[in-house]
Amino acid sequence: MRIRRAMRKKPLRRPVKHPRLKRRRVMEQKRRLAGAGYTEEQLVHMNTKQIREAIRATGA
C-alpha cells in the first residue's frame, strides 16, 4: 500500500487554536457559572482549570 498525498498533508489540515476563541469560551463558561450561583468575586479568582472543573461539577 502506498501513502496517499492527503495523508502526508494531515498536519496541515488540522484546525488551529485561536486565543480569541479561547477567551470567548472562558467568558461563556463564566456566564454559565454566574447563572449557577457563583459570585463575581469568586469568578475573578478562578483560573481556567478551576472554571472547567466547576462547570463539570455543577452541570451548567
JOTA-V259344 format. One record per residue. N is the residue number from 1. RES is the residue in one letter. SS is DSSP state (a for helix, b for strand, c for the rest). BURIAL is + if it has 9 or more other ideal C-beta (glycine too) atoms within 8 Angstrom, else -. D_LAST is the distance of its C-alpha to the last C-alpha in Angstrom with 1 decimal. Layout:
# JOTA-V259344
n = <N:N>
res = <RES:RES>
ss = <SS:SS>
burial = <BURIAL:BURIAL>
d_last = <D_LAST:D_LAST>
This chain:
# JOTA-V259344
n = <1:2:3:4:5:6:7:8:9:10:11:12:13:14:15:16:17:18:19:20:21:22:23:24:25:26:27:28:29:30:31:32:33:34:35:36:37:38:39:40:41:42:43:44:45:46:47:48:49:50:51:52:53:54:55:56:57:58:59:60>
res = <M:R:I:R:R:A:M:R:K:K:P:L:R:R:P:V:K:H:P:R:L:K:R:R:R:V:M:E:Q:K:R:R:L:A:G:A:G:Y:T:E:E:Q:L:V:H:M:N:T:K:Q:I:R:E:A:I:R:A:T:G:A>
ss = <c:c:c:c:a:a:a:a:c:a:a:a:a:c:c:c:c:c:a:a:a:a:a:a:a:a:a:a:a:a:a:a:a:a:a:c:c:c:c:a:a:a:a:a:c:c:c:a:a:a:a:a:a:a:a:a:a:a:c:c>
burial = <-:-:-:-:-:-:-:-:-:-:-:-:-:-:-:-:-:-:-:-:-:+:-:-:-:+:-:-:+:+:-:+:+:+:-:-:-:-:-:-:-:-:+:-:-:-:-:-:-:-:+:+:-:+:+:-:-:-:-:->
d_last = <48.2:47.7:44.6:43.9:43.3:39.7:38.8:40.6:38.6:35.2:34.0:34.9:32.7:29.5:26.9:26.9:23.9:24.2:23.2:22.4:19.7:18.2:18.2:16.6:13.7:13.3:13.7:10.9:8.5:10.2:9.8:6.0:6.7:9.7:8.3:6.6:10.3:11.3:14.7:16.2:18.6:16.1:14.5:18.1:19.0:16.3:17.3:15.4:15.5:14.0:11.1:10.4:10.9:8.6:5.6:7.3:8.2:5.3:3.8:0.0>
